Amino acid sequence: MALAVGLAGYGAVAEVHARRLKRDPSARLVSVFGPNLTKAEAFARRMEIPRATDRLEEFVEACEAVIVASPTACHFEQARAALQAGRAVLVELPPCTLAAEAERLAEEAARSGVVLQCAHTSRYLAPYQNVRRQIASGCLGAILAVNYIRCLKPRERSWQDDALLHHTAHAVDLFLDWFGDCEPLAALTHPKEPPRRQVALLARGGAAGEIALSAFLSYSSPWPRAETVIDGEAAALVTDGFSYLRRNGVETLLELDAEETYESAIEQQDRAFVAACRGEAAGIGWQETVRLMRRLDRLAEPAHPC
């Protein structure tokens, strides 16, 4: 029998989860939850999900596993409610606001004996996976520095995102994945913006902290763009994480459709979660999520207006 999966949320990322889960014969979407029943029902009809509800308890009861793809501020409470009911959970990044909350979710999962995973989506993006392999192979030589830039086009939303907890988290997560560690040094926010709409961070990576890591995230830049540059002693890589990967700025190693790359990453991640729910060793362990949240805690402490 296919795993009965519920989807908390009816926004853009929830739609990708729903569309891609339909391609997995080992899973079936049985319910969608959200605070606006009209929107939840419309989403359910569009995505051919048999049930929609604005009652969290009713939603959880109908599922064996839950994917939390609701606004950031809802992630922790919805994930905790599902875990307490004995449901496996995959929660979008950020899963919560503090490492202590991530540890509490781990305790709930252990108490219920269910799978708990976070959407470390950037680790599944094909260009970044290729970067990881090249770093590990040593073909770039010693890594000197990485500069990650992500500026997103302002979006109309009913909720406010947090650049440090959300998209900066993806940068820090990549640094942890590629180099084993990421020691935060400082984070700055812009004084004229709402809290943490723009964040610049500096960190050190590698076993001896020998790699200079920097990132800039903005939700209000007039020039939406994404670029990650990895400088090694032997070669350099540049990628937007979605559509291309180039060596030394000129040699094209990958050329991809950005939307397909993104959706494929979510599909791989969701399939790994479903496989883990069936007892397979699949997906990214929650200890990686706790490790990431601890680094974000340390970045948040010194974050102050520049």
Secondary structure, 3 states (H helix, E strand, C coil): CCEEEEEECCCHHHHHHHHHHCCCCCEEEEEEECCCHHHHHHHHHHHCCCCEECCHHHHHHCCCEEEECCCHHHHHHHHHHHHHCCCEEEEECCCCCCHHHHHHHHHHHHHHCCCEEEECHHHHCHHHHHHHHHHHHCCCCCEEEEEEEEECCCCCCCCCCCCCCCHHHHHHHHHHHHHCCEEEEEEEECCCCCCCCEEEEEEEECCCCCEEEEEEEECCCCCCEEEEEEEECCCEEEECCCCEEEECCCEEEEECCHHHHHHHHHHHHHHHHHHHHCCCCCCCCHHHHHHHHHHHHHHHCCCEEC
